[in-house]
Amino acid sequence: MRNMSTITTSIVSIGKSAELLQAGMVRIRNTAAELGIKPALTINGIDHYDEADVERIGDRIREVKGAK
């Protein structure tokens, strides 16, 4: 049986994530890796992240931008 806390309810492509976060795809991938986040799904070679993970990635990117 699957753990209910790990079910993905909404996914966002890396391209849409880049648009929403105003960050490049490489930065998103690097930040995701830094946080230990993996894509929830890959469709036709395009990574899609869980919506909650995109929020975590965005928070981290903004945190790093604010520290500069």
N, C-alpha and C positions, 0 to 999 in steps of 0.2 A: 504494500500500500504506500502511496506517495505522501510525503510530509506536506501538509497543507500550507505551511509557511514558505515553501519554496515554489509555489505555483506562480507562473508569470501571467499577469492579467492583461498587460498592455505592452507592446513592443514598439520601439522607435528605431528606424534605420540610422546608420551612422551619418548618412547625408543629411537627414532631417535633424539629427542631433547637432550637427555642425551648424546648421542654420539657426536652430533654437538657442544654442549656447554662444554663437558668434565666435567659434573656434574652429581651427582646422581639424581635419579627420585624423591626422597624425598626432596632434595634441590630445585629442579625445582618446585614441588608442593607447597612447603612452600614459595618460592619467588613469585610464581604466586598469592598465597593467600595474601601475603603482599602487592602486587600491585593491588589487586582487580581483577585479571584476572581469568576467568573461562574457562574451556575447551570449544572450539567451538563445539565439537562433541565427543561423546563416542561411540566407535564401539566395540562390544563384550567385554565390560568392560575396554577397553583401551582408555585413554584420548588422544584427539588430539587437539592441540592448533593452532590457527591462526598463520600463519608465522610471521606477524608483532608482535604478542604477544610474540613469541619465541625470537625475536630480543630484545624486551623490557626486558624480563626475563634475557637474556644473558648479556645485558648492566648492569643490577642491580647486577648480580652475579659477574661480573668483577669489578664493582665499590666496592663491599664489599671486594673482594679479595685484591684489591689495597689498601684499607684502613688498612689492617692488617700489 
